[in-house]
Amino acid sequence: MPPILRQRWSDCRDGEKAHRPPRCTLTASRHTLGAMTRRLLCALALATAFPVGADEDASVSESASHDLTTFVPTRVEYDSAGGLGEAYYYYEGRLWARWETDFPQAERNFAKRLTQLTAIVAAGSPARRRLTDEDLGDSPLIFMSDVGYMQLTSAEKAGLRGYLENGGFLWVDDFWGDAEWASFERAMRDVLPERRWQPLPIEHPIFHTVFEIAEMPQIPARDFAWIGDTAEPPWIHRYPQGSLEVPQIRAYLDDEGRPMAIATHNTDIADGWEREAYGEWYFENFSTKSYRLGINVVVYALTH
């Protein structure tokens, strides 16, 4: 049993211990889903009353290993260009590197909700790691953002391959259109050349591990949410775009058919975490969907 779940094992019914996986305290049926959403909305009231701003301490952990019972959200830092072929972009008063899109606030908010809604204890200070770091394997799940035109060095590719082959789980998010997908797919061919990205059907356990998810959510950046769009408009991303309207989730599958890496494409799941304090309308329409998928993915990754 994973140590991260052991603390709540006693809450399971005795009759289930012998034949069910150690996830029963985390499972949310359609009957409990409304209650969990209400808990999230109560948390939103606090978030909007005391929103996290730029002046609040957004500390980042230098270590991803805390202890065996703590899950540390871990963001991968890379140097190369991302969306639009730019290594940096100007937004909200400062320059951002592509790798740090939504970081660290997305991870901080997600850690808070993960701890509230599951038996998992998540560290409030996310870690930042490079693919070449020797302790990358201390993180059971790593997250990469804005990977549409990411270029990895040979050392980074080798580090990521070793991480995945030794049981690590990769989640990439926030890239849009056919051109960015094609560029990302090319960048990953040298990492696991024997694997191909496979679409995950809605029947896959990732969509049902904790929350019942009926369809893949499309989460737009904040500015497009304001005008009622869920897909980011064509001029935002490099031509040719194509297929912006349909959110996708694809996976690298291991030899047993289990996802070892997932890519959420034509959607920005982490923005739903980062922007939860924008108001109840945003929280209900976007953040709740982002949190449901995020929690499902993390619980799946930690228990498979």
C-alpha positions as a Markdown table, in Angstrom:
| # | Residue | x | y | z |
|---|---|---|---|---|
| 1 | Met | 0.0 | 0.0 | 0.0 |
| 2 | Pro | 1.4 | 3.4 | -0.9 |
| 3 | Pro | 2.5 | 5.2 | 2.4 |
| 4 | Ile | 0.7 | 8.3 | 1.2 |
| 5 | Leu | -2.7 | 6.6 | 1.6 |
| 6 | Arg | -2.0 | 4.5 | 4.7 |
| 7 | Gln | -3.2 | 7.1 | 7.1 |
| 8 | Arg | -6.8 | 6.8 | 6.0 |
| 9 | Trp | -6.9 | 3.0 | 5.4 |
| 10 | Ser | -8.7 | 2.5 | 8.7 |
| 11 | Asp | -11.6 | 4.5 | 7.4 |
| 12 | Cys | -12.4 | 1.8 | 4.8 |
| 13 | Arg | -15.1 | -0.8 | 5.6 |
| 14 | Asp | -13.6 | -4.0 | 6.9 |
| 15 | Gly | -15.3 | -6.1 | 4.2 |
| 16 | Glu | -13.5 | -4.2 | 1.5 |
| 17 | Lys | -10.0 | -4.6 | 2.8 |
| 18 | Ala | -9.2 | -8.0 | 1.3 |
| 19 | His | -10.2 | -7.4 | -2.3 |
| 20 | Arg | -10.3 | -3.7 | -3.0 |
| 21 | Pro | -7.4 | -1.4 | -3.9 |
| 22 | Pro | -6.4 | 1.2 | -1.2 |
| 23 | Arg | -8.5 | 3.9 | -2.8 |
| 24 | Cys | -11.9 | 3.5 | -1.2 |
| 25 | Thr | -11.6 | 6.6 | 1.1 |
| 26 | Leu | -11.0 | 8.7 | -2.1 |
| 27 | Thr | -13.8 | 7.5 | -4.3 |
| 28 | Ala | -16.6 | 9.9 | -5.0 |
| 29 | Ser | -19.8 | 8.5 | -6.6 |
| 30 | Arg | -22.3 | 10.6 | -8.4 |
| 31 | His | -24.3 | 10.8 | -5.2 |
| 32 | Thr | -21.4 | 12.4 | -3.3 |
| 33 | Leu | -20.2 | 14.6 | -6.1 |
| 34 | Gly | -22.6 | 17.4 | -5.3 |
| 35 | Ala | -21.4 | 17.5 | -1.7 |
| 36 | Met | -17.8 | 17.8 | -2.8 |
| 37 | Thr | -18.7 | 20.6 | -5.1 |
| 38 | Arg | -20.4 | 22.4 | -2.2 |
| 39 | Arg | -17.2 | 22.0 | -0.2 |
| 40 | Leu | -15.3 | 23.5 | -3.0 |
| 41 | Leu | -17.7 | 26.4 | -3.2 |
| 42 | Cys | -17.4 | 27.0 | 0.5 |
| 43 | Ala | -13.6 | 27.1 | 0.0 |
| 44 | Leu | -14.1 | 29.6 | -2.8 |
| 45 | Ala | -15.8 | 32.0 | -0.3 |
| 46 | Leu | -12.6 | 32.1 | 1.7 |
| 47 | Ala | -10.5 | 32.4 | -1.5 |
| 48 | Thr | -12.5 | 35.4 | -2.7 |
| 49 | Ala | -12.5 | 37.0 | 0.7 |
| 50 | Phe | -8.7 | 36.5 | 1.0 |
| 51 | Pro | -7.4 | 36.2 | -2.5 |
| 52 | Val | -3.8 | 35.3 | -3.1 |
| 53 | Gly | -2.1 | 38.1 | -4.8 |
| 54 | Ala | 1.4 | 38.9 | -6.1 |
| 55 | Asp | 2.5 | 40.2 | -2.7 |
| 56 | Glu | 1.7 | 36.9 | -0.9 |
| 57 | Asp | 4.6 | 34.6 | -0.3 |
| 58 | Ala | 4.6 | 32.2 | -3.2 |
| 59 | Ser | 7.4 | 30.1 | -1.9 |
| 60 | Val | 8.9 | 27.3 | -3.9 |
| 61 | Ser | 10.5 | 24.3 | -2.3 |
| 62 | Glu | 14.1 | 23.4 | -3.3 |
| 63 | Ser | 13.3 | 19.8 | -2.4 |
| 64 | Ala | 10.7 | 17.5 | -3.8 |
| 65 | Ser | 11.1 | 14.9 | -1.1 |
| 66 | His | 9.6 | 16.3 | 2.1 |
| 67 | Asp | 8.6 | 12.9 | 3.6 |
| 68 | Leu | 6.9 | 9.7 | 2.5 |
| 69 | Thr | 3.4 | 10.8 | 3.4 |
| 70 | Thr | 3.5 | 14.2 | 1.6 |
| 71 | Phe | 2.8 | 14.7 | -2.1 |
| 72 | Val | 4.8 | 17.6 | -3.5 |
| 73 | Pro | 3.5 | 19.2 | -6.7 |
| 74 | Thr | 6.5 | 19.4 | -9.0 |
| 75 | Arg | 7.0 | 21.7 | -12.0 |
| 76 | Val | 9.6 | 20.9 | -14.7 |
| 77 | Glu | 11.8 | 23.8 | -15.7 |
| 78 | Tyr | 13.1 | 23.9 | -19.3 |
| 79 | Asp | 15.0 | 26.6 | -21.1 |
| 80 | Ser | 13.7 | 26.4 | -24.7 |
| 81 | Ala | 10.9 | 28.2 | -26.5 |
| 82 | Gly | 7.3 | 27.3 | -25.8 |
| 83 | Gly | 4.1 | 28.6 | -27.4 |
| 84 | Leu | 4.5 | 31.0 | -30.3 |
| 85 | Gly | 8.2 | 29.9 | -30.4 |
| 86 | Glu | 9.1 | 32.4 | -27.6 |
| 87 | Ala | 11.2 | 31.5 | -24.6 |
| 88 | Tyr | 9.5 | 34.4 | -22.7 |
| 89 | Tyr | 6.3 | 36.4 | -22.8 |
| 90 | Tyr | 5.1 | 39.5 | -21.1 |
| 91 | Tyr | 1.9 | 39.1 | -19.0 |
| 92 | Glu | 0.5 | 40.8 | -15.9 |
| 93 | Gly | 3.4 | 43.2 | -15.5 |
| 94 | Arg | 6.4 | 40.8 | -15.8 |
| 95 | Leu | 8.3 | 38.4 | -18.1 |
| 96 | Trp | 7.3 | 34.8 | -17.8 |
| 97 | Ala | 9.4 | 31.8 | -19.0 |
| 98 | Arg | 7.2 | 29.3 | -20.9 |
| 99 | Trp | 7.8 | 26.5 | -18.4 |
| 100 | Glu | 6.5 | 28.6 | -15.5 |
| 101 | Thr | 3.1 | 29.4 | -17.0 |
| 102 | Asp | 0.5 | 29.4 | -14.1 |
| 103 | Phe | 3.4 | 28.6 | -11.6 |
| 104 | Pro | 3.5 | 28.5 | -8.6 |
| 105 | Gln | -0.1 | 29.6 | -7.8 |
| 106 | Ala | -1.7 | 26.8 | -9.8 |
| 107 | Glu | 0.2 | 24.2 | -7.8 |
| 108 | Arg | -0.4 | 26.0 | -4.5 |
| 109 | Asn | -4.2 | 26.1 | -5.0 |
| 110 | Phe | -4.3 | 22.5 | -6.3 |
| 111 | Ala | -2.3 | 21.3 | -3.3 |
| 112 | Lys | -4.8 | 23.0 | -1.0 |
| 113 | Arg | -7.9 | 21.4 | -2.7 |
| 114 | Leu | -6.2 | 18.0 | -3.0 |
| 115 | Thr | -5.6 | 17.9 | 0.8 |
| 116 | Gln | -9.2 | 19.1 | 1.5 |
| 117 | Leu | -10.9 | 16.6 | -0.7 |
| 118 | Thr | -8.8 | 13.4 | -0.4 |
| 119 | Ala | -6.7 | 11.5 | 2.2 |
| 120 | Ile | -3.6 | 12.9 | 0.5 |
| 121 | Val | -1.5 | 15.4 | 2.3 |
| 122 | Ala | 0.0 | 17.8 | -0.3 |
| 123 | Ala | 2.8 | 20.3 | 0.3 |
| 124 | Gly | 1.7 | 23.9 | -0.1 |
| 125 | Ser | 5.1 | 24.9 | -1.5 |
| 126 | Pro | 5.6 | 23.3 | -4.9 |
| 127 | Ala | 9.0 | 22.0 | -6.1 |
| 128 | Arg | 10.8 | 23.1 | -9.2 |
| 129 | Arg | 13.0 | 20.5 | -10.9 |
| 130 | Arg | 14.9 | 20.0 | -14.1 |
| 131 | Leu | 14.8 | 16.8 | -16.1 |
| 132 | Thr | 18.6 | 16.4 | -15.5 |
| 133 | Asp | 18.3 | 16.7 | -11.7 |
| 134 | Glu | 19.5 | 13.5 | -9.9 |
| 135 | Asp | 16.5 | 13.7 | -7.5 |
| 136 | Leu | 13.9 | 13.9 | -10.2 |
| 137 | Gly | 12.7 | 10.4 | -9.2 |
| 138 | Asp | 11.7 | 11.7 | -5.8 |
| 139 | Ser | 8.6 | 13.1 | -7.4 |
| 140 | Pro | 6.0 | 10.5 | -8.4 |
| 141 | Leu | 4.4 | 13.0 | -10.7 |
| 142 | Ile | 5.9 | 15.9 | -12.6 |
| 143 | Phe | 4.0 | 18.6 | -14.5 |
| 144 | Met | 5.1 | 20.6 | -17.6 |
| 145 | Ser | 3.2 | 23.5 | -19.2 |
| 146 | Asp | 3.2 | 25.5 | -22.5 |
| 147 | Val | 5.1 | 22.8 | -24.3 |
| 148 | Gly | 3.9 | 23.6 | -27.8 |
| 149 | Tyr | 7.3 | 24.4 | -29.2 |
| 150 | Met | 9.5 | 23.0 | -26.4 |
| 151 | Gln | 12.9 | 21.8 | -27.4 |
| 152 | Leu | 14.8 | 19.4 | -25.1 |
| 153 | Thr | 18.5 | 18.7 | -25.0 |
| 154 | Ser | 19.9 | 15.2 | -25.3 |
| 155 | Ala | 20.5 | 15.2 | -21.5 |
| 156 | Glu | 17.0 | 16.3 | -20.8 |
| 157 | Lys | 15.5 | 13.6 | -23.1 |
| 158 | Ala | 17.7 | 11.0 | -21.4 |
| 159 | Gly | 16.6 | 12.2 | -17.9 |
| 160 | Leu | 12.9 | 12.1 | -18.8 |
| 161 | Arg | 13.2 | 8.7 | -20.4 |
| 162 | Gly | 14.9 | 7.3 | -17.2 |
| 163 | Tyr | 12.3 | 9.0 | -15.1 |
| 164 | Leu | 9.4 | 7.4 | -17.0 |
| 165 | Glu | 11.0 | 4.0 | -17.3 |
| 166 | Asn | 11.5 | 3.9 | -13.5 |
| 167 | Gly | 7.9 | 4.5 | -12.7 |
| 168 | Gly | 7.5 | 8.3 | -12.8 |
| 169 | Phe | 4.4 | 9.9 | -14.2 |
| 170 | Leu | 4.4 | 12.9 | -16.5 |
| 171 | Trp | 1.5 | 15.4 | -17.1 |
| 172 | Val | 1.9 | 18.1 | -19.9 |
| 173 | Asp | -0.8 | 20.8 | -20.2 |
| 174 | Asp | -1.7 | 24.1 | -21.9 |
| 175 | Phe | -0.9 | 23.8 | -25.6 |
| 176 | Trp | -3.2 | 24.4 | -28.5 |
| 177 | Gly | -3.8 | 23.4 | -32.1 |
| 178 | Asp | -2.3 | 21.0 | -34.6 |
| 179 | Ala | 1.0 | 22.8 | -35.1 |
| 180 | Glu | 1.8 | 22.8 | -31.4 |
| 181 | Trp | 0.8 | 19.2 | -31.0 |
| 182 | Ala | 3.0 | 18.2 | -34.0 |
| 183 | Ser | 6.0 | 20.1 | -32.5 |
| 184 | Phe | 5.5 | 18.6 | -29.1 |
| 185 | Glu | 5.1 | 15.1 | -30.5 |
| 186 | Arg | 8.4 | 15.5 | -32.5 |
| 187 | Ala | 10.2 | 16.6 | -29.3 |
| 188 | Met | 9.1 | 13.5 | -27.5 |
| 189 | Arg | 10.0 | 11.0 | -30.2 |
| 190 | Asp | 13.6 | 10.7 | -28.9 |
| 191 | Val | 12.4 | 10.2 | -25.3 |
| 192 | Leu | 10.3 | 7.1 | -25.9 |
| 193 | Pro | 10.7 | 6.3 | -29.6 |
| 194 | Glu | 8.9 | 2.9 | -29.1 |
| 195 | Arg | 5.8 | 4.6 | -27.8 |
| 196 | Arg | 3.0 | 6.4 | -29.5 |
| 197 | Trp | 0.4 | 8.8 | -28.0 |
| 198 | Gln | -2.9 | 7.1 | -27.6 |
| 199 | Pro | -6.3 | 8.9 | -27.0 |
| 200 | Leu | -7.8 | 8.0 | -23.6 |
| 201 | Pro | -11.5 | 7.1 | -23.9 |
| 202 | Ile | -13.9 | 8.5 | -21.4 |
| 203 | Glu | -14.3 | 4.9 | -20.0 |
| 204 | His | -10.7 | 5.0 | -18.8 |
| 205 | Pro | -10.3 | 4.8 | -15.0 |
| 206 | Ile | -8.7 | 8.2 | -14.9 |
| 207 | Phe | -12.1 | 9.7 | -15.5 |
| 208 | His | -13.7 | 7.7 | -12.7 |
| 209 | Thr | -11.0 | 7.2 | -10.0 |
| 210 | Val | -12.4 | 9.8 | -7.6 |
| 211 | Phe | -14.9 | 12.0 | -9.5 |
| 212 | Glu | -17.2 | 10.8 | -12.3 |
| 213 | Ile | -16.2 | 12.9 | -15.3 |
| 214 | Ala | -18.4 | 12.6 | -18.4 |
| 215 | Glu | -16.3 | 14.6 | -20.8 |
| 216 | Met | -12.9 | 16.1 | -21.2 |
| 217 | Pro | -13.1 | 19.7 | -19.9 |
| 218 | Gln | -11.8 | 22.6 | -22.0 |
| 219 | Ile | -10.4 | 25.4 | -19.8 |
| 220 | Pro | -9.4 | 28.7 | -21.5 |
| 221 | Ala | -7.1 | 31.3 | -20.3 |
| 222 | Arg | -8.8 | 34.0 | -18.2 |
| 223 | Asp | -9.1 | 36.6 | -20.9 |
| 224 | Phe | -11.0 | 34.3 | -23.2 |
| 225 | Ala | -13.2 | 33.0 | -20.4 |
| 226 | Trp | -14.4 | 36.6 | -19.9 |
| 227 | Ile | -15.8 | 36.8 | -23.4 |
| 228 | Gly | -17.4 | 33.4 | -23.3 |
| 229 | Asp | -14.9 | 31.3 | -25.2 |
| 230 | Thr | -13.5 | 28.0 | -24.1 |
| 231 | Ala | -11.1 | 27.7 | -27.1 |
| 232 | Glu | -8.3 | 30.2 | -27.5 |
| 233 | Pro | -8.7 | 32.2 | -30.8 |
| 234 | Pro | -6.6 | 31.4 | -33.8 |
| 235 | Trp | -4.3 | 34.4 | -33.7 |
| 236 | Ile | -3.0 | 33.5 | -30.2 |
| 237 | His | -1.0 | 30.5 | -31.4 |
| 238 | Arg | 1.3 | 29.9 | -34.4 |
| 239 | Tyr | -0.1 | 29.1 | -37.8 |
| 240 | Pro | -1.3 | 26.6 | -38.9 |
| 241 | Gln | -3.5 | 26.0 | -35.9 |
| 242 | Gly | -6.4 | 23.7 | -36.6 |
| 243 | Ser | -8.5 | 21.7 | -34.2 |
| 244 | Leu | -8.6 | 24.3 | -31.4 |
| 245 | Glu | -12.2 | 23.5 | -30.5 |
| 246 | Val | -11.9 | 19.9 | -29.2 |
| 247 | Pro | -10.0 | 19.2 | -26.0 |
| 248 | Gln | -7.9 | 16.1 | -26.1 |
| 249 | Ile | -6.3 | 13.8 | -23.5 |
| 250 | Arg | -3.7 | 11.4 | -24.9 |
| 251 | Ala | -1.3 | 9.0 | -23.1 |
| 252 | Tyr | 1.9 | 7.1 | -23.4 |
| 253 | Leu | 1.0 | 3.6 | -22.3 |
| 254 | Asp | 3.4 | 1.2 | -20.6 |
| 255 | Asp | 3.6 | -2.5 | -21.5 |
| 256 | Glu | 0.7 | -3.3 | -19.2 |
| 257 | Gly | -1.5 | -0.7 | -21.0 |
| 258 | Arg | -1.4 | 1.9 | -18.1 |
| 259 | Pro | -0.7 | 5.6 | -18.7 |
| 260 | Met | 2.9 | 6.6 | -17.8 |
| 261 | Ala | 2.5 | 10.1 | -19.3 |
| 262 | Ile | -0.6 | 12.1 | -20.3 |
| 263 | Ala | -1.0 | 15.2 | -22.4 |
| 264 | Thr | -4.0 | 17.5 | -22.0 |
| 265 | His | -4.2 | 19.4 | -25.3 |
| 266 | Asn | -6.5 | 22.2 | -26.5 |
| 267 | Thr | -7.1 | 23.0 | -22.8 |
| 268 | Asp | -5.4 | 24.8 | -19.9 |
| 269 | Ile | -6.3 | 22.7 | -16.8 |
| 270 | Ala | -3.8 | 24.5 | -14.6 |
| 271 | Asp | -5.4 | 27.9 | -15.3 |
| 272 | Gly | -8.6 | 26.6 | -13.6 |
| 273 | Trp | -6.5 | 26.0 | -10.5 |
| 274 | Glu | -4.6 | 29.3 | -10.6 |
| 275 | Arg | -7.6 | 31.5 | -11.3 |
| 276 | Glu | -10.1 | 30.1 | -8.8 |
| 277 | Ala | -10.5 | 33.4 | -7.0 |
| 278 | Tyr | -11.8 | 35.3 | -10.0 |
| 279 | Gly | -15.4 | 34.7 | -8.9 |
| 280 | Glu | -18.0 | 32.1 | -8.4 |
| 281 | Trp | -18.9 | 32.1 | -12.1 |
| 282 | Tyr | -15.4 | 31.2 | -13.0 |
| 283 | Phe | -15.1 | 28.7 | -10.2 |
| 284 | Glu | -18.3 | 26.9 | -11.1 |
| 285 | Asn | -17.7 | 26.8 | -14.8 |
| 286 | Phe | -14.0 | 26.1 | -14.9 |
| 287 | Ser | -12.2 | 25.6 | -11.6 |
| 288 | Thr | -14.4 | 22.7 | -10.4 |
| 289 | Lys | -13.8 | 20.9 | -13.7 |
| 290 | Ser | -10.1 | 21.5 | -13.5 |
| 291 | Tyr | -9.9 | 20.2 | -9.9 |
| 292 | Arg | -11.9 | 17.1 | -10.6 |
| 293 | Leu | -9.7 | 16.1 | -13.4 |
| 294 | Gly | -6.5 | 17.0 | -11.5 |
| 295 | Ile | -7.5 | 15.1 | -8.5 |
| 296 | Asn | -8.4 | 12.0 | -10.6 |
| 297 | Val | -5.0 | 12.1 | -12.4 |
| 298 | Val | -3.0 | 12.5 | -9.2 |
| 299 | Val | -4.8 | 9.7 | -7.4 |
| 300 | Tyr | -4.5 | 7.4 | -10.4 |
| 301 | Ala | -0.8 | 8.1 | -10.7 |
| 302 | Leu | -0.2 | 7.4 | -7.0 |
| 303 | Thr | -2.2 | 4.2 | -6.9 |
| 304 | His | -1.3 | 2.5 | -10.2 |
